[in-house]
Amino acid sequence: MTTLLLWVLCGLAVSAGLVGVVAGIVGTTAPAGPSLAARLRAGRQAAGRDAAMKRRTRLTAGALGGIVLWLVTGVFVGGALVFLAVVGVPWLLAPTKSAAARIGKLEALGDWTQRLASTLRLGRGLDEALQISRKGCPEDIADEVGDLVDRLQVGWRPTDALRRFGDALGDVTADKVVAALVLSATDRGPGLAQALDDLAESVHEEVARRRAIEADRAKPRTSMRWMTIITLAVTGAGFLVPSYTAPYGTLLGQLVLGFLAAAFVGVLAMMRQIADVKPVPRFLVADPRSAVTPTPAPMPEEKEEVAAA
């Protein structure tokens, strides 16, 4: 009985494998799913909607909390501070997202550059290697690489498409890679693969340095975060004691409270600015003094947007 059951299972497995092989060769009638670029674009739009919903939720919660506190304590400035705290504290305490995103893009750029160099060593041309690099591209720069390849396919000059690619990345380290590609597009010659390998190594070293810098900057951010949490906790507990907040019910008390709150917010904003990243200016940018401004042909989706406008 056991032997018969094993033969049946083996037969089913072989049949399923044959069906899969035939379906892979012949294809199916099911409609093709959305492309990677379409999925990433849809995910970006969904993320934007989620961020807008979070902002509206914070605004509503802050307004309701401020009104309730104002009605209960009679301190208008206290209600305004609750609204500002609900809306502004998340922004003050989370300044590292942009830096983490830039580091992630740079790390993805280093991997993509290394893979591009490997493709060029196989004897591919630059345009063909760029199109091949779209497959399996790191997710952090998949949109930028996809737009670059699309522009090349619809007839953009390689130098213009690469410059727009650099503008999308918006980083001085990325400009080094883009500059090497622009020079190779205008003057085809050997050595690009080795240059890209060296650039990929330097990009990875830059990523390691930036991660170390972010680790050092995390210390004042942690101090600022705990200072803010403790201050808000003490202030919130104080509003629960009517005798403690009674002096702030007068006009003079509200003016003093507003001044202290403004000074505290100013200190937090200054600490955030100190701990935030100051990006190095890019060098691969158009010269504003130039009288010639390149006007490359727009992509199909850009034409549709212009027509709709």
C-alpha atoms as one frame of an Amber mdcrd trajectory, in Angstrom:
protein
   0.000   0.000   0.000   2.832   2.398   0.872   4.673   1.587  -2.360   1.542
   2.291  -4.405   1.047   5.636  -2.687   4.662   6.630  -3.424   4.205   5.722
  -7.118   1.051   7.874  -7.255   2.821  10.859  -5.678   5.783  10.510  -8.055
   3.408  10.397 -11.013   1.625  13.535  -9.876   4.942  15.337  -9.378   6.170
  14.380 -12.859   2.853  15.478 -14.407   3.007  18.823 -12.629   6.582  19.324
 -13.849   5.629  18.589 -17.460   2.707  21.012 -17.262   5.031  23.697 -15.899
   7.574  23.141 -18.697   4.886  23.345 -21.388   3.389  26.481 -19.833   6.806
  28.097 -19.662   7.562  27.372 -23.328   4.146  27.982 -24.897   2.837  30.592
 -22.472  -0.607  31.070 -21.050  -3.637  33.129 -21.981  -3.590  35.016 -18.683
  -2.967  38.771 -19.079   0.530  39.941 -18.288   0.952  41.478 -14.864   2.208
  44.989 -14.321   5.867  45.691 -14.957   8.362  46.324 -12.192   8.372  50.046
 -12.919   4.563  50.160 -12.781   4.547  48.289  -9.471   7.175  50.614  -8.008
   5.270  53.671  -9.255   2.056  52.344  -7.714   3.873  51.650  -4.457   5.263
  55.183  -4.428   1.785  56.633  -4.972   0.375  54.454  -2.192   3.177  55.602
   0.128   2.335  59.214  -0.704  -1.331  58.623   0.109  -0.396  56.952   3.394
   1.845  59.897   4.330  -0.953  62.372   3.521  -3.400  60.336   5.615  -0.944
  60.333   8.547  -0.555  64.106   8.302  -4.321  64.636   8.285  -4.687  62.282
  11.248  -2.037  64.180  13.227  -3.655  67.522  12.403  -7.076  66.278  13.492
  -5.783  64.656  16.673  -3.750  67.748  17.563  -6.677  70.093  16.994  -9.045
  67.961  19.082  -6.507  67.544  21.894  -5.757  71.276  21.952  -9.434  72.238
  22.074 -10.147  69.752  24.868  -7.197  70.993  26.944  -8.207  74.615  26.380
 -11.784  73.957  27.483 -10.733  71.938  30.547  -7.921  74.183  31.846  -8.835
  77.530  30.311  -5.239  77.978  29.116  -5.387  78.799  25.412  -1.606  78.676
  24.987  -1.611  75.182  26.485  -4.103  74.006  23.848  -1.991  75.579  21.112
   1.084  73.818  22.491  -0.703  70.466  22.395  -1.560  71.041  18.732   2.036
  72.014  17.923   3.405  69.052  19.882   1.250  66.495  18.073   2.101  67.968
  14.679   5.750  68.978  15.171   7.290  66.484  17.599   7.357  63.587  15.072
   9.212  65.872  12.652  11.659  67.007  15.330  12.399  63.507  16.570  12.759
  61.787  13.194  15.403  63.671  11.189  17.315  60.564  10.045  14.956  59.239
   7.380  16.328  61.401   4.574  19.924  60.518   5.463  19.099  56.802   5.604
  17.370  57.051   2.213  20.400  58.772   0.658  22.767  56.155   2.058  20.501
  53.377   0.749  20.493  54.948  -2.718  24.281  55.258  -2.697  24.712  51.639
  -1.657  22.355  50.554  -4.443  24.264  52.780  -6.895  27.532  51.071  -5.955
  26.036  47.619  -6.565  24.489  48.767  -9.864  27.780  50.305 -11.027  29.653
  47.104 -10.262  27.128  45.024 -12.215  27.291  47.495 -15.105  31.079  47.096
 -15.218  30.702  43.306 -15.325  28.257  43.610 -18.232  30.643  45.878 -20.158
  33.428  43.310 -19.736  31.272  40.826 -21.656  31.671  42.977 -24.761  28.398
  44.882 -24.558  28.088  48.498 -25.630  27.187  51.193 -23.122  23.576  51.616
 -24.311  22.978  47.871 -24.322  24.659  47.455 -20.937  22.433  50.171 -19.459
  19.321  48.427 -20.777  20.497  45.075 -19.405  21.252  46.675 -16.026  17.552
  47.424 -15.598  16.915  43.747 -14.886  17.710  42.925 -11.296  18.472  46.553
 -10.489  18.565  47.345  -6.731  15.156  48.486  -5.585  16.362  51.782  -4.118
  17.313  53.138  -7.561  15.026  51.014  -9.745  12.872  54.031 -10.647  15.853
  56.180 -11.645  17.462  53.426 -13.728  14.111  52.591 -15.336  13.589  56.239
 -16.323  17.127  56.368 -17.734  16.538  53.309 -19.915  13.122  54.594 -21.038
  14.618  57.907 -22.117  17.312  56.123 -24.122  14.703  53.943 -25.808  12.542
  56.904 -26.901  15.447  58.687 -28.529  17.084  60.904 -25.918  20.743  61.667
 -26.406  22.752  59.537 -23.952  24.418  62.594 -22.376  21.048  64.275 -21.696
  19.521  61.065 -20.321  22.532  60.477 -18.064  22.468  64.062 -16.775  18.792
  63.704 -15.936  19.687  60.431 -14.187  22.231  62.345 -12.086  19.644  65.012
 -11.264  17.252  62.287 -10.066  19.906  60.814  -7.750  20.925  64.272  -6.520
  24.196  63.369  -4.807  27.786  64.471  -5.369  29.064  60.882  -5.117  26.566
  59.761  -7.744  27.811  62.599  -9.971  31.195  60.846 -10.172  29.606  57.738
 -11.673  27.383  59.757 -13.998  30.329  61.887 -15.148  32.276  58.760 -16.122
  29.279  57.493 -18.093  28.778  60.868 -19.800  32.450  60.995 -20.845  32.234
  57.459 -22.198  29.030  58.276 -24.109  30.719  61.211 -25.854  34.094  59.526
 -26.411  33.775  55.760 -26.690  36.945  54.043 -25.684  38.384  51.246 -23.527
  38.774  51.386 -19.792  35.196  52.224 -18.789  34.646  48.876 -17.047  37.753
  49.307 -14.892  36.823  52.915 -14.135  33.340  51.838 -13.052  34.826  49.109
 -10.847  37.035  51.689  -9.136  34.084  54.055  -8.751  31.921  51.283  -7.284
  34.614  50.594  -4.694  34.850  54.291  -3.824  31.042  54.511  -3.539  31.000
  51.594  -1.102  33.754  53.280   0.930  31.706  56.480   0.958  28.685  54.515
   2.174  30.741  53.053   5.029  31.964  56.546   6.017  28.459  57.980   5.945
  27.130  55.148   8.078  29.850  55.849  10.647  28.978  59.563  10.613  25.285
  58.765  11.084  26.166  56.538  14.049  27.983  59.500  15.678  25.091  61.839
  14.924  22.684  59.420  16.553  24.028  60.357  20.001  22.781  63.993  20.080
  19.555  62.864  18.430  19.003  60.368  21.233  19.689  63.055  23.841  17.266
  65.417  22.107  14.624  62.702  21.909  14.812  61.844  25.621  14.879  65.506
  26.628  11.730  66.133  24.607   9.920  63.077  25.985  10.769  63.961  29.593
   9.741  67.602  29.142   6.429  66.653  27.525   5.733  64.092  30.249   6.396
  66.597  33.038   4.314  69.275  31.301   1.447  66.864  30.685   1.490  65.712
  34.301   1.491  69.332  35.438  -1.688  70.092  33.489  -3.412  67.314  35.442
  -2.936  69.341  38.668  -5.208  72.447  38.590  -3.230  74.278  41.256  -0.059
  73.873  39.199  -1.530  75.364  36.023  -3.604  78.069  37.732  -0.934  80.784
  37.327  -0.874  80.142  33.584  -4.585  80.939  33.297  -3.881  84.679  33.462
  -2.774  86.757  30.483   0.715  87.234  31.905   1.003  83.527  32.680   0.024
  82.576  29.134   2.582  85.024  27.732   5.287  83.492  29.941   4.220  79.979
  28.924   4.300  80.930  25.249   7.778  82.454  25.604   9.149  79.357  27.388
   7.586  77.053  24.815   9.014  79.103  21.927  12.482  78.997  23.506  12.241
  75.228  24.005  11.109  74.668  20.400  13.937  76.909  19.183  16.496  74.822
  21.085  15.047  71.617  19.621  15.109  73.043  16.095  18.735  74.157  16.554
  19.759  70.714  17.835  17.975  69.080  14.931  19.793  71.327  12.492  23.140
  70.481  14.098  22.431  66.748  13.947  21.016  66.846  10.426  22.960  66.150
   7.236  24.369  69.005   5.163  24.895  67.510   1.694  27.955  68.478  -0.317
  27.031  70.606  -3.361  26.925  68.707  -6.639  29.297  69.503  -9.503  27.404
  67.902 -12.416  24.860  70.689 -12.763  23.993  73.069 -15.569  25.872  76.350
 -15.534  23.300  79.126 -14.932  25.551  81.531 -16.858  25.247  79.447 -20.017
  23.006  80.895 -22.741  22.388  77.424 -24.208  19.846  75.295 -22.375  19.391
  71.735 -23.679  15.766  70.804 -24.265  15.605  67.035 -24.783  12.451  65.451
 -26.098   9.972  64.565 -23.348   9.061  60.998 -22.520   5.623  59.682 -23.558
   4.174  60.025 -20.069   5.508  63.585 -19.854   3.780  64.392 -23.148   0.509
  63.076 -21.733   0.908  65.230 -18.614   1.575  68.342 -20.722  -1.449  67.601
 -22.908  -3.665  67.051 -19.877  -2.521  70.338 -18.347
